[in-house]
Amino acid sequence: MKKYLLLAAAGLAVASPAAARDGAGYIGLEGGILFPNNTDVDVNVTADGETIADENNAFEIDYNTGYDIDLVGGYDFGMFRLEAELGLKRSSLDDVDVDDSVLDAINDEFDLYLTQDDLDLGGHARVMSGMINGLVDLGNENGVNGFLGAGIGLAGVKYSAFGDSDSDSAFAWQLLAGVRTPISENIDLGLKYRYFHTGDLHFNDSFDFDDVTFGGRLSGHYSSHSLLASLVYNFGAVAAAPPPPPPPPPPAAPATQTCADGSVILATDACPLPPAPPPPPPPANSGERGR
């Protein structure tokens, strides 16, 4: 099922457009279901300083489903985001499966009759981590945002079982994939998949038995899958650019007038004067009328 969750989240990330808030900081809270992988543990046992047992994968720790919560804060540079993450993972311990040869050696060494049924842990494992993540956004700014990324940091792992507890810290890395979508100008909702893995963890203990000091060194790493819902607040989201102003109206046509001669001129101009009438004909000769 964990592989299907990874494929689903990665598929959504590749197929979806994006809704990142470029050039803005953000802070978010994430929480969801934790699926720890079984932990194979190497064992080294000494008696008065001399090694009496050195076994790889001597036993396996099984976990129940737990929870994973994180606080993230970062900055969106555009297609790339950089964020810091504080995380807490917790799950109860189911049981421990000890290799039969190791269990036989323990029974022979201490004259015991332990069986697998006697090894119900009844405790829990807690992981606190600080990580720096780099994320690549896929898509555009107006819809669902897919992303892929990875992170590195430091993890502190504490086991509590058999009425005792022990802890160690180690380098950690993780792979991330998910989707998120805006529900308001500043708030995004999201779904994230995480694969988390620590470096080697070492737990040391010693005890006295039958006048012999025994030392034990347990080594292993912690890894898990998580499916998380997220709520992210974006600071200073850039407002949408206002629409451009409408173009100015064309200038009004100037007023005109039509003159008597049929010409059209500006209303502020004067029409041309009409042509002068022709001169009257000269008068007739009076002497000629008398004859």
Helices and strands as residue ranges (DSSP letters): H 2-15, E 24-36, E 39-47, E 50-63, E 66-76, E 80-98, H 100-110, G 116-118, E 124-138, E 145-161, E 164-182, E 187-198, E 201-209, E 212-220, E 223-234, E 256-258, E 264-266, H 286-290
